[in-house]
Amino acid sequence: MRKEREFTVPSQRAPRRARPGPGPAGRSASGPPARPGVRDRARYWVDRTVVRGATALAAWLALACLTLVAPVSALLVWTDDASPDTLQGKAATVWRTVGQTLRLGGEVGPPLRVALSVFLALVSLLYVSTLVGIVTTAVTDRLAELERGQTTVVERGHTVLLGWSEQAPTVLAELLAAHAQRRGGAVVVLADRDKAETEREARDALPSRVRIRLLCRRGRPTDPAALARVTPAAAEAVVVLPPDGPGGDAQVIRTLLALRAAVGEGCPVRVVAAVRDGAHLATARLAAGPGAVVLDVDDLAARLLVQCVLEPGLALVLEDLLDFAGAELHTLHRPGLAGRRYGELAAACPDSCAVGIVRRDGTPRLNPPRDTELAPGDGLLVLAEDHRAAVLATGPVGAAGPAGPAATAAPCPVPPAPESAPRRALVLGWNGRAERVLEGLARGGVAAVREDGGGVPAEPEAYDHVVVLAGPDGDGRPDPDGRTLVALLHLRARERRSGRAVPVVAELTDARNRPLAPAGPRTDLLVTGRLTALLLAQVSQNGHLAAAFDELFSPTGDGVRLRPAADFLPSGTEATFGDLVAAAARQGAAAIGYRPRDCAVPRLNPPKAASRTWSAGDVLIVVCGA
């Protein structure tokens, strides 16, 4: 039998680890802990006193006050020559001084009288302190409620902005500009975010010296109780913004349902909303109810991109047409319009440019035939500085009449376009709007070639147009304009090397990136989010403009076009803009402005009586068919 070996392990005690002592430097770490100092003991005593409650605090406060007041009062009495000579008199004077200082009565006499005076003084002190506390609490709660934005707005005829997104500052600035033209009203913002932060971002985006009231409230736009605080039933218009990020369209639909619950079915409030995905458009319109306007952001952005490809240089014109700075579209309802012809009315607008008519049911007709007669209830659609534009009773305007050079000179013949190969466009990048962009280009006669490999092809100058789309939607990138800026940088370098400038239309999502974009002389930078915000603001002030802009932004039909001024007047002719308006009208176009040869900024609705020499490089901005 095998015998197991036994192993004996000697016992070894682990050395004791020295604990660091809390004592000062120089004392051994293994020595006894240092005793707490006077400051630590005093702090510990204060902590123990505080946790005992209000009674202990009041007692110690009274003791501390007596400790300070009694010696000082005695010193005042003993140093006063007019004080009593006896010790009892001096003590009574000290007590009276202490009582007056601490509001404890200060009566002298029998002990019962002194006790009753102290009791009444304590009751008075309790009443005053309680009253001060109640008033202070009420004022503090009211200020906190105002700071949180929980109060109710009592306004009428105001505009309500529901939600917050990147487009909110632009919409807000345009709404304030619109109310400034009317010299009154207010703009109310309801968003589920900090009120101070909303006000700060709003102030950063607003122009200086704005005299319109801006009221910010905090609350969920999907909550009918929160909506009731901004009184939407008394508002002139309600704008619903789609939130940034995924699920924004569902938030818009819930907000529209809550709005109908808050204002009721029969409330005549103009509602304007937007969704980012066209798949949710029908549902959003059902939730908004009849009469509301719901815009498809992706469809609008795609159409604007296509129109800028078909009309190079149109981006700044569209932005100028949509904002409230300068001239914008207005519907004029003047007495005596019924029965007059559109051509006569267009010539009778001294300070505006006629664009079309709006039927009684709200249907617009852009650039109708000159012999179109206005029916009762119809309005005249004009491009003017404000809604106070004049319409003369009879007769043409200034030099645009029969005596003007535009009437005597024969219209400049437009040469037929030569037969050419179909135009080709190179599309860089891809997002949710790309399919619609390709379809729109195909309808406009432009063959699109997709290139989404992340770089720029070797020969972009082999194409007639280049379209640069923003980054893919929902990919989590913090800067979707990064790829656009890189593509523009490569295109600009290629343009310098080849010496050929190809028209480029680039899409940006953030207007702050516009100054950073390396744009060439033939590059259109289209900030689609800003244009959508401008359109929302315009439609909120005039519901009839939704259908008018829908037709203006169409690549086919009567839209905004850029035509050489030489197609309407011979180059070198000195004439007024009114003369050019009349010449364009004879060719079936409605002139609304021009762009000088040496300037990229368009001039919409310029003075019709101002004369200038029209050169070959000047461009006339008209509304006409493709």
Secondary structure, DSSP 4 states (H G I P E B T S, - for coil): -PPPP---PPP-PPPPPPPPPSS-TTS-TTSPPPPP-HHHHHHHHHHHHHTT-HHHHHHHHHHHHHHHHHHHHHHHHHT-TTS-SSHHHHHHHHHHHHHHHHTS----SSHHHHHHHHHHHHHHHHHHHHHHHHHHHHHHHHHHHHHHT-SPP--SS-EEEES--TTHHHHHHHHHHHHHHHT--EEEEEESS-HHHHHHHHHHHSPSS--SEEEEEES-TT-HHHHHTT-GGG-SEEEEPPPSSTTHHHHHHHHHHHHHHHH-TT---EEEEEESSGGGHHHHHHHH-TT-EEEEHHHHHHHHHHHHHHSTT-HHHHHHHHSSSS-EEEEE--TT-TT-BHHHHHHT-TTSEEEEEE-TTS-EEES--TTPBPPTT-EEEEEESSTT----SSS--GGGSTTSHHHHSPPPPPPPPPP-PPEEEEEES--TTHHHHHHHHHHTTEEEEEE-SSS--S-GGGSSEEEEPPPPTTS--S-TTHHHHHHHHHHHHHHHHH--PPPEEEEES-GGGTTTS---TTEEEEEHHHHHHHHHHHHHH-TTHHHHHHHHT-SSSSEEEEEEGGGTS-TTEEEEHHHHHHHHHHTT-EEEEEE-TT-SS-EES--TT-EEEE-TT-EEEEEE--
